[in-house]
């Protein structure tokens, strides 16, 4: 079983201001890291893969099923599922 560590979320400047000119803050989710194969790595995407053993983890640090089982219920291919990372990377949380 892998280890998971999280650092707390925080409010950061959104770069926007309200009608009164006050800075608007937005919530930035916590940083999640997983220890796999003796090394810590950041889970910043929708799917995160250990570069040593190929195990996949979600953005919460939970280990995912083998890729051979992906899409079994939905009919999606592994490429369909992994393409979510491309969409996720451009999402700013709003």
C-alpha positions as CSV (number, residue, x, y, z in Angstrom):
1,X,0.0,0.0,0.0
2,X,1.3,3.5,-0.9
3,X,1.5,6.4,1.5
4,X,-0.4,9.7,0.9
5,X,0.5,13.1,2.2
6,X,-1.5,16.3,1.8
7,X,-0.6,19.9,2.5
8,X,-3.6,22.1,3.3
9,X,-5.4,24.2,0.7
10,X,-5.1,27.9,0.8
11,X,-6.6,31.1,-0.5
12,X,-4.6,32.8,-3.3
13,X,-5.0,35.9,-5.3
14,X,-7.2,35.3,-8.3
15,X,-5.8,38.3,-10.2
16,X,-9.4,39.7,-10.2
17,X,-10.9,42.6,-8.3
18,X,-14.5,43.2,-7.2
19,X,-16.6,46.3,-8.0
20,X,-14.9,48.2,-5.1
21,X,-11.4,47.4,-6.4
22,X,-10.7,44.8,-3.7
23,X,-8.7,41.7,-4.6
24,X,-10.7,38.6,-5.1
25,X,-9.2,35.4,-3.6
26,X,-9.8,31.9,-4.8
27,X,-9.4,28.6,-3.0
28,X,-6.5,26.5,-4.3
29,X,-6.9,22.8,-3.4
30,X,-4.4,21.0,-1.3
31,X,-1.3,19.5,-2.7
32,X,-1.4,15.7,-2.8
33,X,1.7,13.5,-3.0
34,X,2.0,9.7,-3.1
35,X,4.9,7.5,-2.1
36,X,5.4,4.7,-4.6
37,X,8.5,2.6,-5.2
38,X,10.2,4.6,-2.4
39,X,9.8,8.0,-4.1
40,X,7.3,10.8,-3.5
41,X,5.5,12.3,-6.5
42,X,2.9,15.0,-6.9
43,X,-0.7,14.1,-8.0
44,X,-1.4,17.2,-10.0
45,X,-3.4,15.7,-12.8
46,X,-6.6,13.7,-13.2
47,X,-4.4,10.5,-13.6
48,X,-0.9,10.3,-12.2
49,X,1.5,7.5,-13.0
50,X,4.6,6.2,-11.1
51,X,7.5,6.5,-13.5
52,X,9.1,3.3,-12.0
53,X,6.3,0.7,-11.8
54,X,3.6,2.3,-13.9
55,X,1.0,2.3,-11.1
56,X,-1.7,4.9,-11.7
57,X,-3.2,7.2,-9.0
58,X,-6.1,9.7,-9.1
59,X,-5.7,13.3,-7.9
60,X,-6.6,12.3,-4.4
61,X,-3.7,9.8,-4.3
62,X,-5.9,6.7,-4.5
63,X,-4.4,3.9,-6.6
64,X,-6.4,3.1,-9.6
65,X,-7.2,-0.3,-11.1
66,X,-5.0,-1.7,-13.8
67,X,-5.3,0.0,-17.2
68,X,-6.5,-3.3,-18.7
69,X,-9.7,-2.8,-16.7
70,X,-10.3,0.9,-17.6
71,X,-13.4,1.5,-19.6
72,X,-14.8,-1.9,-19.0
73,X,-18.2,-0.5,-17.8
74,X,-18.3,2.6,-20.0
75,X,-16.7,1.4,-23.3
76,X,-14.1,4.1,-23.2
77,X,-10.5,3.4,-24.3
78,X,-7.5,4.2,-22.2
79,X,-6.7,7.1,-24.6
80,X,-10.2,8.5,-23.9
81,X,-9.7,8.4,-20.2
82,X,-6.2,9.8,-20.3
83,X,-7.3,12.7,-22.5
84,X,-9.1,14.1,-19.4
85,X,-5.6,15.2,-18.2
86,X,-5.3,17.5,-21.2
87,X,-8.7,19.0,-20.4
88,X,-8.0,19.2,-16.7
89,X,-4.7,21.0,-17.2
90,X,-6.5,23.9,-18.8
91,X,-9.2,24.0,-16.1
92,X,-8.7,26.9,-13.7
93,X,-11.3,25.7,-11.1
94,X,-14.0,28.2,-12.0
